[in-house]
Every structure is written in C-alpha cells, then in structure tokens.
C-alpha cells in the first residue's frame, strides 16, 4: 500500500537545445520519464492527475537526471532501478578475470 499521493502536472523543461514535455509530481518534485510513461496519458494538457503511480517507469529528481536518462533511453539502455554504467563496469571486470 502506497502512502504517497502524487499530483501530476504537465511541464516543459529546456535542457540545452532540447525542450521536453513530461510530468512532474507537485508533492515530491519528481519527474517521470516521458519515454517510459506517456505524458498524454499521465498528465493530459490542462489537467491535473492525482493518485496514479506508474509502474515500470523511471522517477527522476533533477532536470539533469532527465537528460541523462533520456540519453540512455536513446541508446536502448533500460535504467530504472539500477545504474547501467556500474553494470557495464562489473561485466568488464568479470571478463578480465576470465
């Protein structure tokens, strides 16, 4: 059972030359990846959505986190729940040991 009651709002952030539309929770300030969770469904234009907690998505704390995660998405790396760069480093170390 969740005790978090998110209040999603649609926001646009500009990072470098990119403008990204995504959902931000007014309660925590967390962003939801716009590729993992469709903003049109979670936070439709002009509406606030409450109490929906998407599963199998990525929650991000800062705009830089959003940018870094989107770069990983573009490379086809799934990065929710772990840091892919650490996983890759571990695989390289295992190969060296063999």
N, CA, C and O of each residue as an XYZ file, in Angstrom:
392
protein
N       0.845     -1.187      0.000
C       0.000      0.000      0.000
C       0.888      1.247      0.000
O       1.815      1.369      0.800
N       0.585      2.151     -0.902
C       1.352      3.382     -1.007
C       0.777      4.455     -0.095
O      -0.437      4.549      0.087
N       1.660      5.258      0.471
C       1.215      6.403      1.253
C       1.469      7.702      0.495
O       1.119      8.785      0.963
N       2.062      7.584     -0.642
C       2.355      8.730     -1.496
C       1.136      8.979     -2.374
O       0.622      8.056     -3.005
N       0.681     10.201     -2.414
C      -0.471     10.570     -3.229
C      -0.026     11.641     -4.229
O      -0.200     12.834     -3.978
N       0.551     11.217     -5.367
C       1.109     12.192     -6.304
C       0.049     13.068     -6.951
O      -1.108     12.679     -7.110
N       0.485     14.250     -7.314
C      -0.351     15.211     -8.038
C       0.437     15.594     -9.288
O       1.294     16.477     -9.238
N       0.149     14.938    -10.398
C       0.923     15.136    -11.617
C       0.500     16.392    -12.357
O      -0.688     16.678    -12.507
N       1.498     17.133    -12.817
C       1.243     18.292    -13.672
C       2.164     18.202    -14.879
O       3.280     17.690    -14.792
N       1.690     18.696    -15.976
C       2.454     18.677    -17.220
C       3.390     19.885    -17.211
O       2.963     21.012    -16.961
N       4.652     19.640    -17.484
C       5.640     20.721    -17.525
C       6.512     20.565    -18.765
O       6.604     19.487    -19.351
N       7.134     21.644    -19.142
C       8.120     21.629    -20.222
C       9.421     22.132    -19.629
O       9.461     23.170    -18.968
N      10.478     21.385    -19.876
C      11.788     21.829    -19.415
C      12.692     21.982    -20.625
O      12.589     21.236    -21.599
N      13.567     22.949    -20.546
C      14.516     23.176    -21.631
C      15.899     22.821    -21.112
O      16.380     23.367    -20.119
N      16.515     21.894    -21.814
C      17.873     21.478    -21.458
C      18.713     21.612    -22.718
O      18.546     20.856    -23.675
N      19.615     22.582    -22.706
C      20.397     22.850    -23.907
C      19.480     23.301    -25.020
O      18.730     24.264    -24.864
N      19.538     22.609    -26.143
C      18.675     22.963    -27.276
C      17.417     22.108    -27.340
O      16.671     22.172    -28.316
N      17.178     21.305    -26.300
C      16.013     20.417    -26.282
C      14.929     20.953    -25.366
O      15.213     21.435    -24.269
N      13.682     20.867    -25.821
C      12.550     21.164    -24.957
C      11.778     19.858    -24.783
O      11.388     19.221    -25.761
N      11.566     19.476    -23.549
C      10.975     18.182    -23.241
C       9.678     18.396    -22.471
O       9.645     19.159    -21.506
N       8.615     17.726    -22.894
C       7.341     17.756    -22.188
C       7.244     16.483    -21.369
O       7.395     15.383    -21.901
N       6.992     16.628    -20.078
C       6.892     15.472    -19.195
C       6.032     15.807    -17.989
O       5.552     16.932    -17.852
N       5.839     14.825    -17.114
C       5.005     15.006    -15.925
C       5.893     15.180    -14.706
O       6.917     14.512    -14.563
N       5.480     16.096    -13.825
C       6.190     16.340    -12.567
C       5.183     16.252    -11.435
O       4.066     16.760    -11.535
N       5.590     15.605    -10.367
C       4.733     15.495     -9.194
C       4.884     16.757     -8.348
O       5.993     17.116     -7.953
N       3.773     17.422     -8.074
C       3.806     18.638     -7.254
C       4.140     18.345     -5.799
O       4.608     19.230     -5.083
N       3.906     17.117     -5.353
C       4.163     16.754     -3.955
C       5.670     16.586     -3.707
O       6.211     17.154     -2.759
N       6.342     15.805     -4.560
C       7.758     15.485     -4.355
C       8.702     16.257     -5.262
O       9.890     16.385     -4.967
N       8.169     16.777     -6.378
C       9.022     17.440     -7.364
C       9.668     16.467     -8.336
O      10.439     16.883     -9.199
N       9.367     15.173     -8.212
C       9.961     14.173     -9.094
C       9.350     14.247    -10.488
O       8.171     14.554    -10.667
N      10.196     13.955    -11.457
C       9.765     13.854    -12.846
C       9.580     12.386    -13.194
O      10.170     11.508    -12.564
N       8.745     12.125    -14.211
C       8.595     10.781    -14.759
C       9.123     10.820    -16.179
O       8.803     11.736    -16.937
N       9.922      9.845    -16.544
C      10.477      9.782    -17.885
C       9.360      9.816    -18.922
O       8.430      9.013    -18.853
N       9.440     10.743    -19.891
C       8.389     10.846    -20.907
C       8.421      9.712    -21.928
O       7.461      9.537    -22.678
N       9.500      8.943    -21.971
C       9.557      7.785    -22.864
C       9.009      6.538    -22.180
O       8.403      5.682    -22.824
N       9.224      6.444    -20.880
C       8.743      5.281    -20.124
C       7.246      5.397    -19.817
O       6.535      4.392    -19.790
N       6.780      6.614    -19.590
C       5.374      6.875    -19.278
C       4.894      8.039    -20.136
O       5.436      9.142    -20.055
N       3.892      7.795    -20.946
C       3.368      8.786    -21.884
C       2.729      9.965    -21.136
O       1.753      9.776    -20.410
N       3.275     11.184    -21.309
C       2.698     12.354    -20.635
C       1.243     12.618    -21.025
O       0.470     13.133    -20.218
N       0.866     12.269    -22.253
C      -0.515     12.492    -22.689
C      -1.513     11.648    -21.899
O      -2.680     12.017    -21.775
N      -1.057     10.525    -21.370
C      -1.938      9.666    -20.573
C      -1.867      9.997    -19.082
O      -2.891     10.015    -18.398
N      -0.644     10.262    -18.574
C      -0.484     10.513    -17.140
C      -0.907     11.927    -16.747
O      -1.546     12.116    -15.712
N      -0.561     12.906    -17.553
C      -0.879     14.300    -17.210
C      -1.317     15.049    -18.467
O      -0.557     15.857    -19.001
N      -2.526     14.790    -18.937
C      -3.022     15.443    -20.154
C      -2.979     16.972    -20.044
O      -3.096     17.535    -18.956
N      -2.811     17.610    -21.172
C      -2.750     19.081    -21.242
C      -3.927     19.714    -20.508
O      -5.080     19.357    -20.749
N      -3.634     20.651    -19.613
C      -4.667     21.395    -18.901
C      -5.355     20.651    -17.765
O      -6.330     21.154    -17.208
N      -4.869     19.461    -17.410
C      -5.492     18.684    -16.329
C      -4.450     18.281    -15.303
O      -3.273     18.120    -15.624
N      -4.894     18.121    -14.070
C      -4.056     17.547    -13.021
C      -4.560     16.147    -12.756
O      -5.767     15.907    -12.717
N      -3.643     15.235    -12.574
C      -3.999     13.850    -12.296
C      -3.509     13.503    -10.903
O      -2.365     13.791    -10.554
N      -4.358     12.893    -10.117
C      -3.988     12.536     -8.749
C      -3.991     11.026     -8.573
O      -4.729     10.303     -9.243
N      -3.161     10.577     -7.669
C      -3.168      9.208     -7.143
C      -2.733      8.123     -8.118
O      -2.778      6.946     -7.760
N      -2.318      8.460     -9.318
C      -1.819      7.440    -10.234
C      -0.320      7.303    -10.026
O       0.420      8.281    -10.127
N       0.126      6.079     -9.735
C       1.549      5.814     -9.540
C       1.976      4.816    -10.619
O       1.732      3.617    -10.491
N       2.616      5.319    -11.687
C       3.026      4.421    -12.763
C       4.046      3.387    -12.279
O       4.907      3.682    -11.450
N       3.931      2.183    -12.810
C       4.897      1.132    -12.519
C       5.803      0.958    -13.728
O       5.457      1.370    -14.835
N       6.945      0.356    -13.518
C       7.926      0.118    -14.581
C       8.236      1.393    -15.346
O       8.205      1.434    -16.576
N       8.531      2.412    -14.593
C       8.929      3.688    -15.172
C      10.159      4.168    -14.430
O      10.665      3.477    -13.546
N      10.626      5.313    -14.774
C      11.773      5.887    -14.092
C      11.367      7.219    -13.493
O      10.813      8.084    -14.171
N      11.652      7.366    -12.212
C      11.394      8.617    -11.499
C      12.725      9.345    -11.383
O      13.736      8.752    -11.004
N      12.721     10.621    -11.707
C      13.954     11.395    -11.765
C      13.830     12.643    -10.891
O      12.765     13.256    -10.806
N      14.923     13.001    -10.252
C      14.884     14.095     -9.285
C      15.220     15.463     -9.871
O      14.699     16.479     -9.411
N      16.079     15.494    -10.876
C      16.507     16.786    -11.417
C      16.385     16.791    -12.943
O      16.212     15.744    -13.567
N      16.476     17.971    -13.522
C      16.439     18.087    -14.975
C      17.646     17.399    -15.605
O      17.541     16.835    -16.694
N      18.783     17.442    -14.930
C      19.984     16.758    -15.428
C      19.760     15.245    -15.416
O      20.187     14.549    -16.337
N      19.091     14.733    -14.378
C      18.745     13.311    -14.347
C      17.875     12.945    -15.543
O      18.061     11.893    -16.154
N      16.923     13.817    -15.877
C      16.042     13.584    -17.028
C      16.875     13.488    -18.298
O      16.708     12.551    -19.079
N      17.767     14.444    -18.511
C      18.601     14.457    -19.700
C      19.454     13.192    -19.790
O      19.507     12.552    -20.840
N      20.116     12.833    -18.696
C      20.963     11.642    -18.695
C      20.157     10.380    -18.968
O      20.590      9.507    -19.720
N      18.988     10.290    -18.355
C      18.147      9.113    -18.567
C      17.672      9.034    -20.017
O      17.667      7.954    -20.608
N      17.273     10.166    -20.589
C      16.814     10.159    -21.984
C      17.940      9.745    -22.929
O      17.692      9.076    -23.932
N      19.154     10.131    -22.621
C      20.302      9.675    -23.431
C      20.418      8.156    -23.366
O      20.680      7.503    -24.377
N      20.221      7.595    -22.171
C      20.266      6.139    -22.020
C      19.124      5.483    -22.789
O      19.317      4.449    -23.429
N      17.931      6.082    -22.728
C      16.778      5.549    -23.482
C      17.087      5.517    -24.971
O      16.766      4.544    -25.653
N      17.706      6.574    -25.474
C      18.021      6.651    -26.895
C      19.014      5.573    -27.314
O      19.027      5.154    -28.471
N      19.847      5.122    -26.373
C      20.804      4.053    -26.649
C      20.193      2.674    -26.421
O      20.837      1.653    -26.662
N      18.939      2.654    -25.952
C      18.277      1.378    -25.701
C      18.627      0.755    -24.367
O      18.423     -0.443    -24.168
N      19.155      1.555    -23.447
C      19.519      1.048    -22.123
C      18.345      1.266    -21.181
O      17.859      2.388    -21.042
N      17.887      0.198    -20.534
C      16.835      0.339    -19.521
C      17.532      0.660    -18.209
O      18.396     -0.091    -17.756
N      17.154      1.775    -17.602
C      17.925      2.210    -16.441
C      17.097      2.446    -15.193
O      17.553      3.144    -14.286
N      15.884      1.885    -15.113
C      15.179      2.082    -13.862
C      15.662      1.073    -12.847
O      15.835     -0.103    -13.165
N      15.879      1.526    -11.629
C      16.239      0.634    -10.536
C      17.714      0.314    -10.423
O      18.120     -0.318     -9.448
N      18.534      0.723    -11.379
C      19.964      0.486    -11.275
C      20.693      1.465    -12.178
O      20.081      2.115    -13.025
N      21.979      1.565    -11.997
C      22.784      2.451    -12.831
C      23.509      1.605    -13.869
O      24.417      0.855    -13.509
N      23.147      1.696    -15.126
C      23.731      0.845    -16.150
C      25.247      0.935    -16.233
O      25.899     -0.069    -16.521
N      25.829      2.104    -15.992
C      27.283      2.218    -16.108
C      27.989      1.305    -15.115
O      29.065      0.788    -15.416
N      27.409      1.100    -13.945
C      28.010      0.202    -12.971
C      27.916     -1.241    -13.448
O      28.857     -2.016    -13.283
N      26.787     -1.598    -14.035
C      26.608     -2.949    -14.539
C      27.630     -3.231    -15.637
O      28.223     -4.309    -15.661
N      27.845     -2.286    -16.539
C      28.809     -2.468    -17.617
C      30.217     -2.627    -17.059
O      30.975     -3.470    -17.537
N      30.579     -1.834    -16.058
C      31.904     -1.937    -15.449
C      32.106     -3.300    -14.809
O      33.184     -3.883    -14.924
N      31.080     -3.817    -14.135
C      31.177     -5.127    -13.500
C      31.387     -6.218    -14.536
O      32.171     -7.139    -14.309
N      30.696     -6.129    -15.680
C      30.852     -7.122    -16.740
C      32.273     -7.108    -17.281
O      32.845     -8.166    -17.544
N      32.855     -5.911    -17.454
C      34.224     -5.797    -17.943
C      35.196     -6.426    -16.959
O      36.125     -7.123    -17.367
N      34.995     -6.189    -15.660
C      35.869     -6.775    -14.642
C      35.779     -8.287    -14.647
O      36.798     -8.961    -14.490
N      34.588     -8.838    -14.823
C      34.402    -10.276    -14.863
C      35.131    -10.880    -16.058
O      35.736    -11.945    -15.940
N      35.077    -10.200    -17.224
C      35.753    -10.683    -18.423
C      37.262    -10.681    -18.227
O      37.946    -11.594    -18.689
N      37.785     -9.672    -17.551
C      39.225     -9.592    -17.309
C      39.700    -10.717    -16.394
O      40.815    -11.217    -16.543
N      38.846    -11.114    -15.445
C      39.202    -12.178    -14.516
C      39.267    -13.542    -15.207
O      39.999    -14.432    -14.774
N      38.501    -13.692    -16.271
C      38.475    -14.970    -17.010
C      39.695    -15.066    -17.858
O      39.880    -16.057    -18.564
